[in-house]
């Protein structure tokens, strides 16, 4: 088991052979994905009956303890006429994100897809009447982005036998086993049958789920789509790869396949008063930090009830995409580099190359690099299409690379060291 202070979320893990499993190769290459939290909670957007509800937007039903009968009425108002699957997938593509994970059912129990196991879904219960997941599936296939689904397998505040709602239902009398067998599994089967190839199923908050139930969900996914991955939040240290706690980046290199799910502001689901956006520089450096330690960055957007991704999110994602268009070689398909634990830089690597990501460019441009463990035969700036050589000299501790006097890039200047 992982220690209590581990950055990896409890209930997350991976099969012992996962590090050698070729099914994860695409995911290991991808490094960067888009998370989308979208549902009925985008309508109240953090407020209920005129009161601002603390916490993340998609948890408003629990935080405000809204009765099922009241929360259900939101479905009659949900009409995201500005939803455009092509635009959403295009934002992910231009941001340099390689896969897209969208909430098919979050903890509020509302299904964002057409399910024959409930009428509490976007096709049957809303004036919108369309299945956005079907439209996203078509666009992801067209634009070359892998489609993936989030599904809340344990918490369901709407279903009488789901976990978490103790204000409408009595927890001790719930048939949770029946909920898993007769509702969760059939819906997971729908998601893996009706939308084409799915890259992964992203489960969440395992809570009361047993080891046998977690394993049976993983087996079900692999039975229907053998190549589909399952994240570690299926519970009980089972799954194809691990997840950190929300917005947590480990301090050190981790020898496992892992992912950091993260927000651009402070909420996952749309919350109208959360305007504290991370800067493009912070987001790019987080992506590089995670990549340098062997992880993936799953960065979230929370669309509005009208179906619009907030412009501040779009602006920041596109800025990341512009940086990746020039420097993506140092991110995609890389492995952790030899230098770890330095504040001023991060390193990633490919055969024959070490990518030195310089966050804090030194005055005068003299980059003093120690701990490479390999002989350096040359250096150049990745952003320099002509690959003009930079002067490299040896020192007792390592090397000095003579770069420009000022930082070539405002976010992260990448120096390629050939080894």
N, C-alpha and C positions, 0 to 999 in steps of 0.2 A: 504493500500500500504506500501511497505518497504521504510524506510528512504533513502534519497539520498546517504548517506554514508554507506549504507548497503553493506556487502561483497557479498550478493546475487545479481547476475546479474539482471538488470532491464529486465522485460519481463519474469521472471521466477517465478514459484509459484507451488502450488499444491492444489488439491481439499480440501475442508474443512474437509472431512472425511478421508483423505488419511492416517493419522496417525493410523487409525484403519483398514485400507484396507488390508486384508490378501494377496492380489495380490503382495504386496511389500515385503512379508516376505522373499522370497529368496534373494532379493536385499539387505535387511537389514542385513541378515546373511552374505552375500558375502564380503562386505567391500572393496574389491580390484578387479579392473578390468583393462583390457588392452584396450587402445585406439590405433587405427591404422589410420594414415593419409597417404593415398597412392593414387597417381594419376599421370597425365601427368606432373605435376609440379616437379616430381622427376627427370625429364630429364634435365631441365635447372639448377636445384639444387641451385638456388639463383643467377644465372648469366644469363644475356640476351645480346646477341651481344657483348660479351667480357666485359660487365660492371656488377659489383656486385650491385645487387638490395637490398636496405635496407629492413628490416622487415622479417616476417616469410615466409618460403619457399613457402607455398601453396597459398600465396597472390600475387605471382609474376606477374600474368596477370594484376591485378589491379594496383599494385605498378609501373610497367613499362608501363602501359597502352598499352598492346599488342593488336593489332587488332585481331578480331576473326579469320579472314582469315589466319593470321600468326600463331596464337596459335594452330589452328586446325592441322597444319602440324606436330605438335609433335606426334599426334596419329600414324602417319605412321612410327615413330621411336620406338614406345613403344612395346618392346618385352622382357618382364621379364622372360627370360628362366630359371632363378634360383629360381623362385617362387615355394615354396613347402608348401602347406597348412598344411601338417602333422608337419613340422618343426615349423612353426609359432605357431600353437596351442600348440605344445609341450613346446615351450618357455613360453607361458602364463601359462600352467599347472605347469611347474617346478618352475615358479616364485611365485606360490601360488595365481594367479589371477583366479577368478571364472567366469568372463564373458568377452566377447571380443566385442568391438564396432568398426566397420570398416566403413570408408567413402564409401558409395555407390554412392553418387554424392556430390562433394564439390562445392564451389562457382564458380569454373571455368566451371561448367556445364557438365563436362565429366563424363559419367556413367561407373562405374566399374562393371557393370552387364549387362546382355543381356536384353535390353528393346525393346519392339516392338513399342514404341512411339518415337524412335529416332534411327538414324544410328550412332550417335555420342557416341558410347559406345565401350567397350573393345573387344567385340566379332566381331562387324561389321567394326570397323575403324582401327584396329591394326593388325600387322602381328602375334601377339600372338594368337588371335582368340579363347581364352578360357574364361570362366566365373569364375573368382577366388572366387566369393562369393558362388557359388554352391559347389566348392571344399572345401571351409572353412566350409560350412554348414555340409558337410559329416564328416569332421574331428572333428568339435566341438561336434557333436552327438557321435562320436566314443570315444572321449577323455573326455567327461563329462564337457565341457565348454559351457556356454550359449552364443549363437550367437545373436548379436544385430547390428543394422544398424544406422549409421549416415546418415542423408539426409538433404541437404541445401534446405529448403522450400521457401526461400524468395530471397536470392541473387543467381543469375545465370547469369554470365557474357557472356555466350554463347547464351542463348535463347533471341530472340528479345523482349520478353515480361517479362523476369525476371528482378529482381531489381539489380541495381548496375553498369551496363555498360553504362556510359554516353559519351564514346568516339566513339562508333560505332552506338549507338542508342539514340533517344531523350526520356528521362525519361517521360516527360509529355504526350507523345502519346502512351505509352505502355498500353496494355490490361493486366494488372496484375491480374485482376479477372479471366480472361480467362486462364491465365497461371496456376493459382491455380486449377481451375476446370478441365481443359483439359490436363494438363501435370503433375502437382505435384500429384494430387490425383490418377490418373491412375498408376503412377509409384510407389507410396506408396502401392497401391493395389498389384502391381506385387511383391514388396519386401515381402509382407505379405502372398502371395499366393504360390510363387514358391520355397521357401527355407525352408519350415518346420516351426516348432515353433520358434518364435523370442522373445527374452527376453524383448527388448525395442527398440523404435525408438528414436534416438537422433537428434532432430531438432536443428537449430542454427540461430543466428542473425535475430530475428524476424522483426526488422526494420518497414516496412510499412504494415505489415500484420494486418488485423483488428481482433477485438475480435471474431466476427462471423466466420471468416476464421480459426483462431486458434482453436476455439471450434469444428468446423466441421472436422478439421484434427484429433483431439483427438477422436471424435465420430467415424470417419472412421476406425481408428486403432482398437478401442475397438469393433467395429462391426465385423471386419474380424477376429481378434484374441483377444477375451475378456481379456485374461491374459497378453497381451503385454502392457508394461508400456510406457508412454510418458514423456520425460523430460520437464522441465519448459521452455526451450528455444523455445518451440512452440509459446510462446508469450502471452502477455496480462494476466499474472499471472494465467495461465491455465496449467494444467499438473498434473502428478502423484507425482512428486518430484521436488525439486528446484536444481539449479546449481549456484555455486559461479562464480565469474569472473575468468578468466583463471589464473591458478597458485595461486589463493588467498585462504588462509586458515583463517577462521574467528578467531578472538581473543578469543571468548567466546563460550560456549555451546549454540547451537541453538535448539529450541524446534520445529523442523520440520525435514522432510526427505530431505537430501541434499547431494550433491556430489561436490568434487573439481576435475575439469579436469586439468591435469598438464603435463608439458613436462619434459624430463630427461635432455635436454640441453635448448636451447632457442626457438627452432622452432618446429612446428608440422610436416609439410611436410619436406622431406629430403632436407638439405642444406649443401653442401659439406664443407663449411668453418666454420661451427658451431661445434667446438670441446670442448665447455665449458660444460662438463658433471658434473652433480651433483654426489656426492659420495654415495656409498651404505649407509653409516651412515646417511647422510642427508635424503635420500629417505625413509629409514626405520623409522626414527624419524618423518618424515612428515606423513607417513601412520598411525603411532601410535597417533600423535597429532590429526589428522582428526578423527580417530576412537574414541578417548577419548571425542570428542565433538559431536558425534552422526552422523558423515558423512561417505561417501565412497570416495575412492581415485581411480580416473580413470587416469592411467598413460600411457602416449603416447610413441609410437615408430613411426618413419618415415622411412619406407623401401626405398631402392634405386630403380632406374629405372630398375635394373636387378632383383628385387624381393628379395633383401637381407636385413634383419634387421641389422643395423650397429652393429658391434661386441661390441663397448662400451655399447650400450643399453642392449644387451644380457647379458654381464658380470654383469651389475648392477642388472638386473632383477633376474638373477640366485642367486646372493648374497642375495637378498631379500628373495628368495625362501628358501635358506638354513636357514636363520634366522627364517622364518615362520614355517619351518618343525619342529623346536624345540619349538617355542614360539607362534604358531598359535592359541592355546587355548585362549590366552589373547587378540586376535584380532577378529577372526571369531565368529559371533553370540553374541558378547558382547554388552553391553550398556555403556553409559558414566558413569564413576566412580564418587565418592563423592568429590574428590579433583580436583579443577579446578584453573587455573591461576597461577600455580607454574612453574618456569623455569626449575627446576632440575628434575621434574618428571611429568608423566601423569598417570591417573588411568582409567581403564575399569573394568567392573563388569559382573558377572553372579551370579545366585542364590547361596548364601553361600560363594562366593569368591570375593575378590577385588584384581585386578592385579595392582601392583605398578610397573610402567615402569620407571626405573631410568636411566635418560640420563647422569646425572652428579654424578657419584658415590663418596660419601664422603671419605676423607682420614680416614683410620682406619675402614671403613665399618659400622659406627654407623648411621643407618637411622632413623632420627627423623621425625615422621609422626604425623601431627595434622589435625583435621577436618574430621576424618573418620565418625563420627556420629554413629558408631556401635562398639560393643565389639569384640575385636580380640581374637580368641582362639588359633591361631597358625600361623606359617609362614614357608615357604620354598621357595627355588629357583625353578622356573618353569623348568629350564634346568637340574635340578638334578632329574634323573629318580628314585632315591631311596627316594626322598622327605625327606631328612634329616632335622629334625626340626631346625629352627633358634630360638635363644633365644629372647623372646619378654618381655619387661618390660614396666610398666606403668609410665607415668609422669603426672604432673598436666595438661599439654597441650595435651597429646595424648599418643603415644607409642614410644619406641625405639626398633628397630630391629637390632640385632647384626649379621651383614653379614660378608663376607670375607673382608680382608683388602684392596684388589684391586678389580676392577670391573670384575665380572664374564664374561661379554660380552662387546665387543668393541663398539657395536652399541646401545644397550638398554638391560639392565639387569632387568629381570622380577622377582619380588618377589610376591608370592601368599600369601595373607592374608586370612585366613579362618575366617568367621564371622558367 
